[in-house]
Amino acid sequence: MRLIQNMCTISEYPAPGSAAAADCCLGAAGRRLVKIAVVGASGVGKTALVVRFLTKRFIGDYERNAGNLYTRQVQIEGETLAIQVQDTPGIQVHENGLSCTEQLNRCIRWADAVVIVFSVTDYKSYELTGQLHQHVQQLHLGARLPVVVVANKADLLHIKQVDPQLGLQLASMLGCSFYEVSVSENDNDVYNAFHVLCKEVSHKQQPSSTPEKRRTSLIPRPKSPNMQDLKRRFKQALSAKVRTVTSV
């Protein structure tokens, strides 16, 4: 595994498509890039989730993150992809709705896919998930960005506020995959969540000729001319020409 922390932050990250943005990609030359943003309310464990995926390690305390960008390589169906994961500051909720800075919106627009994280110990973070999913899709102009919903802190049963069934129902309604994980105890479920998302993005990125082939096959091919019919038409044309000459 190759892990690199890029010192770009959300506010510093260049606009998508720019030459500077290309320089921030640390994947090997020629490898396809999958860009993932991890979003959610404050305190749900976004940074812990990202570090667990990248390093398989869990560290209990983290400094408040400034939106660090990380890169690693993963194998998806036999192909090595460069994965960029953007950690983001917690989203605040006010009476008028979500409070998303322009820097955060820029990060979401930059991403090919999004992981929405809530904590099973914080019901408000769960309620935020639907609004956040809608906001993500609006920023991508309804392009149906691949999204995975992750419920974190599943090990804290004594203070649990969100039943797994609620998370599953919400994710199903939003059309997303759902994972309930314990970042502190298990890295397999964390890896699976990111792997499924990378796979979905990879499939979207691959140009497919299949639909075009299907359309081509539906176009009726011109029928081969019938030789008897051609002879008949030739005789008719010849007879008409003879009659014209005779009448003259």
Buried (B, 14 or more C-beta within 10 A) or exposed (E): EEEBEBEBBBEBBBEEEEEEBEEBBBBEEEBBBBBBBBBBBBEBBBBBBBBBBBBEEBEEEEEEBEBBBBBBBBEBEEEBBBBBBBBBBBBEBEEEEBEBBEBBBBBBBBBBBBBBBBBBBBBEBBBBBBEBBEBBBEBBEEEEBBBBBBBBBBBBEEEBBBEEEBBBEBBEEBEBBBBBBBBBEBBEBBBBBBBBBBBBBBEBEEEEEEEEEEEEEEEEEEEEEEEEEEEEEEEEEEEEEEEEEEEE
